Amino acid sequence: MIIVPIKENESIDKALKKFKKKFERTGVVRELRRRQTFEKPSVTRRQQVIHARYIDLMKRSNTL
């Protein structure tokens, strides 16, 4: 359960923005979308390897 403390005289828009940010951080929507379709473990590992290569390439290009 997400609890958003609201200060006195704080607008509803600001409180809603805080709620949305906390909800985004929990990763509920991301997990829901991931579970909607089945993905083979080999495909998941392949995507992780490709992402790791990309991150490594970006780190190397920034240090040059």
Short mmCIF file of the C-alpha atoms (twelve columns), coordinates in Angstrom:
data_MODEL
# 
_entry.id   MODEL 
# 
loop_
_atom_site.group_PDB 
_atom_site.id 
_atom_site.type_symbol 
_atom_site.label_atom_id 
_atom_site.label_alt_id 
_atom_site.label_comp_id 
_atom_site.label_asym_id 
_atom_site.label_seq_id 
_atom_site.Cartn_x 
_atom_site.Cartn_y 
_atom_site.Cartn_z 
_atom_site.pdbx_PDB_model_num 
ATOM 1  C CA . MET A 1  0.000  0.000   0.000   1 
ATOM 2  C CA . ILE A 2  1.376  3.369   -1.006  1 
ATOM 3  C CA . ILE A 3  1.090  6.158   1.531   1 
ATOM 4  C CA . VAL A 4  1.657  9.740   0.435   1 
ATOM 5  C CA . PRO A 5  1.914  12.242  3.281   1 
ATOM 6  C CA . ILE A 6  0.230  15.505  2.344   1 
ATOM 7  C CA . LYS A 7  1.388  18.745  3.912   1 
ATOM 8  C CA . GLU A 8  -0.989 21.463  4.919   1 
ATOM 9  C CA . ASN A 9  -2.035 23.727  2.010   1 
ATOM 10 C CA . GLU A 10 -0.505 21.323  -0.513  1 
ATOM 11 C CA . SER A 11 -2.365 21.102  -3.801  1 
ATOM 12 C CA . ILE A 12 -4.004 17.903  -5.012  1 
ATOM 13 C CA . ASP A 13 -1.901 18.027  -8.179  1 
ATOM 14 C CA . LYS A 14 1.313  17.931  -6.179  1 
ATOM 15 C CA . ALA A 15 0.075  15.025  -4.048  1 
ATOM 16 C CA . LEU A 16 -1.018 13.139  -7.162  1 
ATOM 17 C CA . LYS A 17 2.414  13.706  -8.712  1 
ATOM 18 C CA . LYS A 18 4.069  12.254  -5.582  1 
ATOM 19 C CA . PHE A 19 1.739  9.247   -5.719  1 
ATOM 20 C CA . LYS A 20 2.484  8.606   -9.383  1 
ATOM 21 C CA . LYS A 21 6.234  8.797   -8.750  1 
ATOM 22 C CA . LYS A 22 6.037  6.318   -5.851  1 
ATOM 23 C CA . PHE A 23 3.821  3.999   -7.886  1 
ATOM 24 C CA . GLU A 24 6.286  4.121   -10.804 1 
ATOM 25 C CA . ARG A 25 9.164  3.202   -8.487  1 
ATOM 26 C CA . THR A 26 7.382  0.082   -7.255  1 
ATOM 27 C CA . GLY A 27 7.510  -1.371  -10.779 1 
ATOM 28 C CA . VAL A 28 3.988  -2.808  -10.677 1 
ATOM 29 C CA . VAL A 29 3.070  -1.745  -14.202 1 
ATOM 30 C CA . ARG A 30 6.394  -2.934  -15.632 1 
ATOM 31 C CA . GLU A 31 5.968  -6.330  -13.968 1 
ATOM 32 C CA . LEU A 32 2.383  -6.610  -15.196 1 
ATOM 33 C CA . ARG A 33 3.394  -5.935  -18.790 1 
ATOM 34 C CA . ARG A 34 6.275  -8.402  -18.507 1 
ATOM 35 C CA . ARG A 35 3.932  -11.149 -17.305 1 
ATOM 36 C CA . GLN A 36 1.334  -10.624 -20.040 1 
ATOM 37 C CA . THR A 37 3.391  -12.536 -22.597 1 
ATOM 38 C CA . PHE A 38 5.638  -15.548 -22.172 1 
ATOM 39 C CA . GLU A 39 9.263  -15.098 -23.097 1 
ATOM 40 C CA . LYS A 40 11.658 -17.987 -23.359 1 
ATOM 41 C CA . PRO A 41 14.546 -17.924 -20.859 1 
ATOM 42 C CA . SER A 42 17.067 -17.985 -23.715 1 
ATOM 43 C CA . VAL A 43 15.532 -14.828 -25.192 1 
ATOM 44 C CA . THR A 44 15.634 -13.111 -21.806 1 
ATOM 45 C CA . ARG A 45 19.311 -13.985 -21.337 1 
ATOM 46 C CA . ARG A 46 20.125 -12.819 -24.862 1 
ATOM 47 C CA . GLN A 47 18.494 -9.441  -24.219 1 
ATOM 48 C CA . GLN A 48 20.423 -9.092  -20.960 1 
ATOM 49 C CA . VAL A 49 23.713 -9.820  -22.751 1 
ATOM 50 C CA . ILE A 50 22.924 -7.316  -25.503 1 
ATOM 51 C CA . HIS A 51 22.014 -4.683  -22.899 1 
ATOM 52 C CA . ALA A 52 25.222 -5.369  -20.941 1 
ATOM 53 C CA . ARG A 53 27.284 -4.931  -24.122 1 
ATOM 54 C CA . TYR A 54 25.518 -1.653  -24.845 1 
ATOM 55 C CA . ILE A 55 26.158 -0.335  -21.317 1 
ATOM 56 C CA . ASP A 56 29.815 -1.384  -21.536 1 
ATOM 57 C CA . LEU A 57 30.178 0.356   -24.897 1 
ATOM 58 C CA . MET A 58 28.632 3.550   -23.501 1 
ATOM 59 C CA . LYS A 59 30.955 3.508   -20.474 1 
ATOM 60 C CA . ARG A 60 33.984 2.980   -22.685 1 
ATOM 61 C CA . SER A 61 33.018 5.781   -25.071 1 
ATOM 62 C CA . ASN A 62 32.589 8.223   -22.156 1 
ATOM 63 C CA . THR A 63 36.066 7.496   -20.752 1 
ATOM 64 C CA . LEU A 64 37.852 8.162   -24.042 1 
# 
